[in-house]
Amino acid sequence: MIATPEVLIVGGGPAGLAAARETVGAGCDTVVLDDALEPGGQLVKQTHKFFGSEMEYAGVRGIKIPEILLREVSDSPKLKILLRTTASGYYEDGVVTAIFQDKKVLKFKPKKLIIATGAQEKTILFPNNDMPGVYGAGAVQTLMNVYGVAPGTRGLMIGAGNIGLIVSYQLRQAGIAVAAVVEALDRIGGYWVHASKIARLKIPILTRHTIIEALGEENVTGAIIAQIDDNWLPIPGTEREIECDFICLAVGLSPLSDLFRLAECEMVFVPEFGGDVPLRDTNMETSTKGIYVAGDVGGIEEASSAIIEGALAGISTAFSLGKNIPDYERRNRELRDELVSLRSGPVGEHIRSGIAKCRISAKTEVG
Amino acid sequence: MRIENHPILEFKHGKKVGFTFEGEELSGYEGEPIAAALHDHGVQVLRYSIRHNRPRGFFCAIGHCSSCLMEVDGIPNVRVCTEPLAAGMVVRRQRGKGELR
């Protein structure tokens, strides 16, 4: 049997839930698929308070946001969330297949499809990078913040972007030592507010350094790091051993954009966004009519912008289905203005540059 | 190792259940990923790789990277970072592609 919801949303993270809030709010029959044990995506482990404005819940801890996003719609008979359900295919007749709890294949033929599948962590090359004890930083966050299990007793963080800095701080909150934060760039990539917390804890942030190898037989017992030169090559003689029992990689994320490729949406490689992403118009619709993109899968950014993009994709979808949305044009513009504001300033420069590479002119430009 | 006394978080654990890992009786909380329960007991090596027999462990925690495939109740290739723990589960390290039992 093929289910025919008006809207199918793949991914129940910040973008997917924000989209569902809008489509369900506008009266669309909506199904959300998510492969995790609970909805919320990576919000479920974000213990820090968010920035931005009220629209993306500034001042609220990330872990509280899924509940807030769902509050207005969770009792609605129009919303169905299927957990531990992995979208596995897209077929040329518009059918999406999904594996439900490893037991059953489900088929959906929605009128509109919103893909908000998020991203996965990248790794880097060094000997023993596959050894137990070398973890993605996000995985460490899940283990300690969601399930309350320590990844080890003393970690080495690779990467001083926001994720590396935030997870280092959260490790210390959980009572776990951090030997150092290693960063290949000549500067700290993350926000100063996060970096200064690390500095206050006297955790060294070693810029222009890299990991040479992980030490150990069956699991990590240490690491060798070294300084790098202008060509990013290790400087002989600067190697030193760091004592640690786990290594966290916070070296960037890559969009999980396979479904767009299956649906033959036009894709473009955008280095600023960590990989291949679909082209999209200002309403978040891709080159394939009726398929929308929202959140990190369209380009690595932040949960706050994912929430706004999700809401924008959600109201655009509902509007295109002919639902009555009071003040549609004003709300659409507000959301787009909010994205511009989140991406303003020097910090948003690479995002603006990425967006410029994947923009298609809107087919139904509003206002 | 469980984290006790977190300044911000309170962990909502399911009920305590028993399971076996390589024949050894262990306990964990129902509903948490099998990988979390194993880490609590210091088990980091979850399988050995297909070609070079290298030890592999937890990596992505979102069911995408295939690093944590184990045999659970005789079924190989179970992603233990997303598979919820249930009472009485029989968990084994996977070697290579694993075997159907």
Interface residues (C-beta under 8 A of the other chain):
Chain A: D35 A36 L37 T47 R61 I63 R84 T86 Q120 E121 D130 M131 P132 G133 V134 Y135 G136 G138 A139 T142 L143 M144 N145 Y147 G148 V149 A150 P151 T153 Q173 A174 G175 E218 N219 L256
Chain B: M1 R2 I3 N5 H6 P7 I8 L9 F11 H13 G31 E32 P33 A35 A36 H39 D40 Q44 V45 L46 S49 R54 P55 R56 G57 F58 F59 C60 A61 I62 G63 H64 C65 S67 C81 T82 P84
